[in-house]
Amino acid sequence: MALTPGTLTLRCYGVGFGDCFLLTFDYGGATAARHVLIDFGTTQRPPNGRANLVQAIARDVAAVTGGALHVLVATHRHEDHIGGFATSANGQGPGDVIRALAPALVVQPWTERPDAPEDFKGTGQPLGPAANDAFRVALTRMQAVSASSLGRLRHLPRAAAEEIRFLGLDGLSNLSAVKNLATMGKKRVYVRHGSELPGLASLLPGVTVSVLGPPTIAQKADVVKQNPVNRQEYWHFSRFWRLRAATAALEAKSAAFYPRAPVQPPRQIPFENRWLVRQLKEMRAGQLLRIVRAMDDAMNNTSVILLFKAGTKKLLFPGDAQWENWEFALTKDPALLRDVDVYKVGHHGSLNATPKTLWSGFAKRSRTAGAPGRLTTVMSTRSNSKHGDEESHTEVPRSTLVTALKAESIHRSTQELEPDGGLVLTLTFDLT
């Protein structure tokens, strides 16, 4: 008889604005429990969150797993998903704690593959040792733009500056976390839609995992043509970010352009010119905000989307995947997603990470509170996030989405932990 887990314990850590989930499959004594960690990061601690929050979570993960982690998934490179994997010089950082758990398998998106050639499209062609990853380079350029943007905040209107700071910090590379993930674990795999996870049958007996995203360029080369209005296709940004990075470097040296030109202090700007100066600042802020928003969207569309099947339950974990990533999965595998039991709400409840096509396709949605087999939704987010705003209907979490989640599913959120600064929200599912 095949070995299958009887229960699943899902630990949703209260990281604030970020994700950290620990899945524990329990086999009822037939074999040791198996553990899967999906993401670990934050950019805004939760209200009342402890000062050493990230370290405390790392220690809790180590305690729960008993010092052994079977699978680690880093869905994409954003700080609020991988920041907890950062190491420290003294070897006591949260990433050092996780590394000591020696994960048997580390899963990342194909765009993170460090030895890919410059024109890599995810086709699996042979790679040489001197090859460069064009997408890794593109992400580095994007991060250079982000750093340059942060250096100009004092010249911008406050509201725009706050959002640029939030998005810019999230987009900056946490180098130690990236390096740690690139060398962590006994085996690493860089996945795309349809990828197999090697050795999964022995790591997680009785559990199947389908990789639904991200697609590669080879799989979805016409993505720009399909969405002319919603230009968030991450794999077409290399040339653009090369230009922006060069511009950022040039701007950083701009003080030397006219070294003898007088600089007028803001309070001494002639009255008749102040309106024009204010308009120019707002225009600059709007342009810079569009750039960092595009960068944020591009990074989110590299997210790994995983569908777990264990016993009678299906669990969907999409990271921060947005429409361009979802579109391919929804076209290729619509039947796979119909009978999902547990949905980890994408991108902390943002506007464009839970497509209506996806939501309406969930067959287990129900407005009846006690309906058997009713869909469970789990969201990792925080109150009063600096991401988006209500006026433009982009606040995170998005109120209209939250209303639907509460009306048509058993909805749980790490916001439940905020009043007393709790560390983890624990949910248990019967898989039999």
Secondary structure, DSSP 8 states (H G I E B T S, - for coil): -----SEEEEEEE--SBS--EEEEEE-TTSS--EEEEE----SB--TT--TTHHHHHHHHHHHHHTT--SEEE---S-HHHHGGG---TTS-SHHHHHHTT--SEEEEEGGG-TT--TT--SS-----TT---HHHHHHHHHHHHHHHHHTTGGGS-HHHHHHHHHHHHHHS--HHHHHHHHH-SS-EEEE-TT---TTHHHHSTTEEEEEEE---TTT-TTHHHH-SS----GGG-HHHHHHHHHHHHHHHTGGGSSTTS----GGGS-HHHHHHHHHHHHHHHHHHHHHHHHHHHHHHTT--EEEEEETTEEEEE-TT--HHHHHHHHHH-HHHHHT-SEEE-GGGG-TTSS-HHHHHH-TT--S-TT-TT--EEEE---TT-SSS-TTTT--SS-HHHHHHHHHHSEEEEGGGGTTTT-SEEEEEEE--
